Amino acid sequence: MSVPVADQDAALRFYTEVLGCELRTDTELWPGARLVEVVPPGSAVSLFLLPPDSEIPVAVRLGTTDADAAHARLREAGATLHNPEVLRWEGVPPMFAFADPDGNGLVYLEEPVG
């Protein structure tokens, strides 16, 4: 799930130092597009701390064990896909963005099995 934040560094300090979240990812995908992911203690759900004007979509993120199969299934169903193929960047799991019938932003992230 994405959390819109005005300052990623301040948000990262709050979520890790105050809330006790674990930093999972902090990487620049391309110039100006910083992806910061934290996981609350004992949770399987991660949070992405993103500026509202980020090129990375502020969206609900869903897990899948096979991003390619999920992408194909949604394409065949006629869903609105924001990426023509699964995105693969170093240091982050395979993913792609899409919308539900009401236009809500969603992202599938591939998670390891088990």
Order of alpha helices (4+ residues) and beta strands (2+ residues): beta-alpha-beta-beta-beta-beta-alpha-beta-beta-beta
